[in-house]
Amino acid sequence: MGAGSAQPLDIAANLAEQLPTGDILLLAEQARLGVDAVADLQAAAGSVALRDACRQVLDCLRAEAPEY
């Protein structure tokens, strides 16, 4: 990751402060399943905070696995 890019642990810490536990657990499970699962969650999320969190996780996943 380039300088100025958020690191995965920084993202996780920030999201833990911003989201309810249930959303964190759901997002973590979707992240474990992959980019498509997180994108689906982002599309279905009713909460702006959860959609933003999905975007952050997607950016991180794509940076770590650029084939997506």
C-alpha positions, 0 to 999 in steps of 0.5 A: 500500500502506498504512503497515506493509504489506510492500513487494515488494522487502522481501518478495523480500529476505526470501524470498531468505533463507528459501527454496532457490534452486529454490523462489525460481525456481519462485515467481517464475515462478508470480508472473509467471503470476499469482494463480491460478498462485501459489495453485495452487503454494501448494495443492501445496507440501509445504513450510510455508516455501513455502506461507507464501512463496506467501501473502506473494506472493499478498497482494502481488499482490492489493494491487497488482491489487485486481481479484483 
